[in-house]
């Protein structure tokens, strides 16, 4: 419910702002006929704003939930009278874990941005071939257009391989941090507390 509500609000605001800019001072005419780089601006406004709004709406719960979980867990540990060293250990583990994850995690923002950029370039190449088919045929420019399309497609494939390799490396690190390290830390802390209290 929260995600959908945030997505609707952001979609409405972004659509209004972008449409206003697109129609102001005949920008739509200049983009389509003078500049020519973006032939399908109206389609992008209709489709891609929805994708962006949905992606952004998922960020809020992912930011708020860990803070709420950490606060709730700390309050529970204080209520059961966990020693101060236990609270410090828990928070140190969380902060160091965040730092290590930040250091080792793949740069998802870069990958997503690059993915969208390369897909847009590939779409633009095909849109140009579609809209200028007669000119390309008369000028015998099909081999040149084929090379351009192949280069754009090769860039997409290269990014997909990079994304796949980074995901495989990250899965190993993630598995270690989720399954192995917590058990090791809890065993060390149990040993430490049993020695100090026993």
N, C-alpha and C positions, 0 to 999 in steps of 0.2 A: 504494500500500500504506500509506504513512504517513498520507495524508489519510483513508483509510477507517478506519484504526486510531484516529486521534484523534477522528474523528466518532463512532465507536461508544462510546468512553469518555465523551465529553462528552454524548452522547445518553443513555447509561445514568445518569450522575450527575444531569443535568437532569430526566429523567423521574422518578427516585426522589425528588428534592427537591420537585418541583412536585406530584407525586401525594401525597406525604406532607402537604404544606401543604393540598392540596385536600380530603383526607379528614379532616384534623385538626379537631376540634371541630365536626363537621357543616358545614364550610364549603361543601361541595357543595350542601347544601340551602339555605343562606342565599344563595348566589350565584344559584341557579336560581329560587327562589320568593320570596325577600325582596328582594334587590337587583335582579335581573332584567336587568342590563345585559349579562351574558354568558350567553346561553342554551346555547351549544355548547362549554362549557369542555372537556368530555371529547374532543370532536373536535379542538379546538385542541391539547390535550396530545398527542394521537396524531399529528397531521399537522405542526404548525408547529415542534415541537421538532426533528423530523428536518431540516427546512429550516434552522433556526438552527444545528444541530450541523454540517451540511455546509458552511454558509457560514463558520463559525468555523474549521473544520478547514483551509480553504484559506488562511487568514491566515498560519499558521505557516511554510509553505514560502516564501510571498512575503516574509516578514520575514527569514528565515535565508539564502535564496539570494543576495540582493544582497551581504550581508556576506561570505559565502564567496567569491563571484566577485571582489569588490574585493580581498580578502586574497590570493587566488590570483594575480590579475593583478599586484598590487604585488610579490609574491615573484618572479614571472617577470621583471618589469622590473628588479628589483634584481640577479637572476642574470645578466642580459645587460649589466649595468653602465650602465644608463641614468643620465644626469646627474641630480643632485638636483633641478635646475630642472624636469626632465621629470616626476618624481614629484610635485612640488608642483603643477605645472600640471594633472596628471591628477586629483589629489585636489581641487584648487580647482574644476575643471570639474564634477566629480561633486557636490560640496557646493553650489555655486551652482545647478547644475541641479536638485538636490532642492528647494532653496529656491524657485526659480522655479516648478517643478511644483506645489509645495505652495500657492504663492500663486495660481496661475492655474487649477488643476484644479477641477472642480466638486465641491461638497460632497456626496460620494456617501453618506456616513453620514446626512445630513439627508434626502436624496432617498429612500433606502431606508426610513428610519423613517417618513417621511411617506407613502410608498407603502403600507406595511403598515398604517398607521393608517387611511388613507382606504379601503383595501379592506376592513378589518375593520368600519368604519362602514357601508359599503355592504352588506356581508353581514348585519350586524345589522338594518338596515332591512328587508331581504328576509326574514330569519328572523322578524322581528316580524309582518310581513304574513302570512307562512305560518302562524305559530302563533296569531295573533289574527284570522284571516280572517272568522270569523263575527261577532265583535264589531265589526270595521271595517265589514262589510256592513250590520249592523243600525243602526249609528250614522251610516251614510252618510258615512263618513270617507275614502272612497277618494280624492277629490281632494286631501285634505290629505296622505295617504300618498304619492300620486303626486308632489306637490311636494317632499316630503322625499327620496324616492328620486331625483328629478331633480337636486336640489341636491347629493346625495352623488355622483351620477354626474358632474355638472359639475365638482366638485372633482377627481375622478380624471382627467378629460380635461384640466383645466388643468395638473395636475402632469405628465401625459404630454407636453403641449406644451412645458412648461418643461424637462423632461428631454431632449427631442429637440433643443431650441435649444441647451442647454448642451453636449450631445454634439457638435453640429455645430461650435460655437465651439472646443471642446477639440480636435477632430480637426485643425483648422487649426494650432493651437499645437503639438500633438503631432507633426504632420508636420514642422513647422519644426525642432523640437528633435531629432527622430530622423534626419532626412535632410539638412537644410541646415547646421545649426550644427556638427555634428561635422566635416564636410568643411572648413568655414571655419576652425575651431579648429586642425585638423591642418595646414592650409596655413600659417596664421600661425606655428605652432610650428616647422614645417619651415624657414620663412624665417628665424625668429629663431635657430634652432640652426645653420643654415648660415652665418649672419653671424657668430656667436660663435666657431665652430670653423674657419671658412674664412678 
